[in-house]
């Protein structure tokens, strides 16, 4: 099977913080999962219904409210609880992030499937691999389907996620950058925010323009970051 033609991948700009949500799935079965559903759940589900897809799960890159809903400051963001009310699907979060997801959103632990790096999820004829990429948060993760990578707030087109927030760790982020730097150059990078000069880029172009992917040792990284 030609997985590149089988793969459904749609990037959806959502919310006032330049977030991206994604649909990943299988063309032959029309099954999809949604990555980081937040801000306008009805609009996201409306898009799924418009395309006649069937939602089978939600994937969490990390627990920050702009990606999965919850409260920060005086703001409340729609997210996972609203999704579960309308579509009671399983929520896939890294095992190091599950407690944070539960705390931020208030969903039940029974709603969460805890995954580890290297685990996979079959969505129709498409297999999604979970990659643990801590640094921005302890359980930040990316999702890889062959040469497509949804990177959340780990890696942006010309930057990386912040490491000055509660739960972040700059040394962990360095090792996550190492892991992603070794992906094939023709990998398509799909970030969690529209912070770069383009909404997507190849890994080759990202390596050429993103200084965080080109730091060669941990001591230098600590000085820069």
C-alpha positions as CSV (number, residue, x, y, z in Angstrom):
1,X,0.0,0.0,0.0
2,X,1.2,3.5,-0.9
3,X,0.9,5.1,2.6
4,X,1.5,8.6,1.4
5,X,-1.7,8.3,-0.8
6,X,-3.6,6.5,1.9
7,X,-2.8,9.1,4.6
8,X,-5.3,11.8,5.4
9,X,-3.6,14.8,6.8
10,X,-5.3,18.2,7.3
11,X,-3.8,21.2,9.1
12,X,-6.5,23.4,10.7
13,X,-5.7,26.9,12.0
14,X,-7.7,27.4,15.2
15,X,-7.9,30.0,18.0
16,X,-6.3,33.3,18.7
17,X,-2.8,32.0,19.6
18,X,-2.0,30.7,16.1
19,X,-2.5,27.1,17.0
20,X,-2.8,24.2,14.6
21,X,-5.0,21.2,15.1
22,X,-4.7,18.3,12.7
23,X,-6.7,15.4,11.3
24,X,-4.8,12.2,10.6
25,X,-6.3,9.1,9.2
26,X,-7.0,6.6,6.5
27,X,-8.6,7.4,3.1
28,X,-9.9,3.9,2.5
29,X,-11.8,3.7,5.8
30,X,-12.4,7.4,6.3
31,X,-11.4,7.0,10.0
32,X,-9.5,9.9,11.5
33,X,-8.0,11.1,14.8
34,X,-7.8,14.7,15.8
35,X,-4.6,16.2,17.2
36,X,-4.8,18.9,19.9
37,X,-8.5,19.7,19.7
38,X,-9.1,23.1,21.4
39,X,-10.7,26.6,21.1
40,X,-13.7,25.7,18.8
41,X,-14.7,22.0,19.1
42,X,-17.9,22.4,17.2
43,X,-16.0,23.9,14.2
44,X,-13.5,21.1,14.3
45,X,-16.2,18.4,14.5
46,X,-18.1,20.2,11.8
47,X,-15.1,19.9,9.5
48,X,-14.9,16.2,10.2
49,X,-18.6,15.8,9.4
50,X,-18.3,17.9,6.3
51,X,-15.6,15.6,4.9
52,X,-17.6,12.5,6.0
53,X,-14.8,11.2,8.2
54,X,-15.4,9.1,11.3
55,X,-13.6,10.3,14.4
56,X,-12.0,7.5,16.4
57,X,-9.7,9.3,18.9
58,X,-7.8,12.4,20.0
59,X,-4.0,12.7,20.2
60,X,-2.4,15.1,22.8
61,X,1.0,16.6,22.1
62,X,1.1,18.1,25.6
63,X,-1.0,19.4,28.4
64,X,-1.1,23.2,27.8
65,X,-4.6,24.6,27.7
66,X,-4.2,26.2,24.2
67,X,-3.8,22.7,22.9
68,X,-6.3,20.7,24.9
69,X,-8.6,23.2,26.7
70,X,-8.7,24.3,30.3
71,X,-8.0,27.5,32.2
72,X,-5.0,29.8,32.3
73,X,-5.2,33.2,34.0
74,X,-8.7,34.5,33.5
75,X,-9.2,32.6,30.2
76,X,-11.1,29.3,29.7
77,X,-10.4,27.4,26.5
78,X,-12.7,24.8,25.1
79,X,-11.1,21.4,24.6
80,X,-11.1,17.8,25.5
81,X,-14.1,17.9,27.9
82,X,-16.2,19.5,25.2
83,X,-15.1,17.0,22.7
84,X,-15.9,14.1,24.9
85,X,-19.4,15.5,25.6
86,X,-20.1,15.4,21.9
87,X,-17.9,12.5,20.7
88,X,-16.8,10.1,23.5
89,X,-13.5,8.9,22.0
90,X,-10.3,7.8,23.6
91,X,-7.6,10.4,24.4
92,X,-4.0,9.3,23.7
93,X,-1.4,11.0,25.9
94,X,2.2,10.2,26.8
95,X,2.4,8.3,30.1
96,X,4.4,11.2,31.6
97,X,1.7,13.7,30.6
98,X,-1.5,11.9,31.6
99,X,-1.7,13.4,35.1
100,X,-1.2,16.9,33.7
101,X,-3.9,16.4,31.0
102,X,-6.3,15.2,33.7
103,X,-5.4,18.2,36.0
104,X,-5.7,20.8,33.3
105,X,-8.9,19.5,31.7
106,X,-10.7,17.7,34.4
107,X,-11.4,14.6,32.3
108,X,-11.4,11.2,33.9
109,X,-8.2,9.0,34.0
110,X,-10.3,6.3,32.3
111,X,-10.7,8.5,29.3
112,X,-6.9,8.6,28.7
113,X,-4.9,5.9,27.0
114,X,-1.3,6.3,28.3
115,X,1.3,5.6,25.6
116,X,5.1,5.5,25.4
117,X,7.7,6.3,22.9
118,X,7.7,3.8,20.0
119,X,4.1,2.8,20.6
120,X,1.8,2.8,17.6
121,X,-1.9,3.4,16.9
122,X,-3.7,1.9,13.8
123,X,-6.2,4.3,12.3
124,X,-7.8,2.4,9.5
125,X,-4.9,1.4,7.2
126,X,-2.6,4.1,8.7
127,X,-0.2,3.4,11.5
128,X,0.8,6.4,13.7
129,X,4.0,6.2,15.8
130,X,4.3,8.1,19.1
131,X,7.6,9.8,19.8
132,X,8.3,11.0,23.3
133,X,10.1,14.4,23.0
134,X,10.2,16.0,26.4
135,X,11.6,19.5,27.1
136,X,8.6,21.8,26.7
137,X,6.7,19.6,29.1
138,X,7.7,16.2,30.6
139,X,5.4,14.2,28.4
140,X,5.5,16.2,25.1
141,X,5.2,13.9,22.1
142,X,5.2,14.0,18.4
143,X,3.3,11.8,16.0
144,X,4.9,10.2,12.9
145,X,3.4,8.6,9.9
146,X,6.3,7.5,7.6
147,X,7.6,10.9,6.3
148,X,5.0,13.1,8.1
149,X,5.7,14.5,11.6
150,X,3.2,16.4,13.7
151,X,5.6,18.1,16.2
152,X,3.3,20.0,18.6
153,X,5.3,22.6,20.6
154,X,8.6,20.6,20.5
155,X,9.8,21.8,17.1
156,X,8.7,24.8,15.0
157,X,9.8,25.8,11.5
158,X,12.5,28.1,12.9
159,X,12.3,27.6,16.7
160,X,11.5,25.2,19.5
161,X,9.1,25.2,22.4
162,X,9.8,27.3,25.5
163,X,11.8,25.7,28.3
164,X,11.2,28.3,31.0
165,X,7.8,27.1,32.0
166,X,6.8,24.9,34.9
167,X,7.6,21.3,34.0
168,X,10.0,22.2,31.1
169,X,13.6,21.1,31.0
170,X,16.2,22.5,28.6
171,X,18.5,19.5,28.7
172,X,15.6,17.2,27.8
173,X,14.8,19.6,24.9
174,X,18.3,19.3,23.6
175,X,18.0,15.5,23.4
176,X,14.6,15.8,21.7
177,X,16.2,18.1,19.1
178,X,18.8,15.4,18.6
179,X,16.2,12.8,18.0
180,X,14.3,14.9,15.5
181,X,17.4,16.1,13.7
182,X,18.1,12.5,12.7
183,X,14.8,12.1,10.9
184,X,15.0,11.9,7.0
185,X,15.3,15.2,5.2
186,X,12.1,14.6,3.2
187,X,10.1,14.4,6.4
188,X,7.2,16.9,6.3
189,X,7.2,19.0,9.5
190,X,3.7,20.0,10.8
191,X,4.2,22.2,13.9
192,X,1.7,23.1,16.7
193,X,1.7,26.8,16.0
194,X,2.0,29.0,12.9
195,X,5.1,30.8,14.2
196,X,7.4,30.4,11.2
197,X,7.7,31.8,7.6
198,X,5.5,29.0,6.4
199,X,2.9,26.7,8.0
200,X,4.9,23.6,7.0
201,X,8.4,22.7,5.8
202,X,10.5,19.7,4.9
203,X,13.0,18.6,7.6
204,X,15.8,19.6,5.2
205,X,14.6,23.2,5.0
206,X,14.0,23.2,8.8
207,X,17.5,22.1,9.5
208,X,18.8,24.8,7.1
209,X,16.9,27.7,8.9
210,X,16.3,26.5,12.4
211,X,19.4,27.2,14.7
212,X,18.1,25.0,17.5
213,X,18.5,21.9,15.3
214,X,22.1,22.7,14.7
215,X,23.6,22.9,18.2
216,X,26.3,20.2,18.4
217,X,26.7,19.7,22.1
218,X,24.9,20.1,25.4
219,X,27.2,22.8,26.9
220,X,26.6,25.1,23.9
221,X,22.9,24.4,24.1
222,X,22.8,25.4,27.7
223,X,24.5,28.7,26.9
224,X,22.2,29.5,24.0
225,X,18.9,28.4,25.5
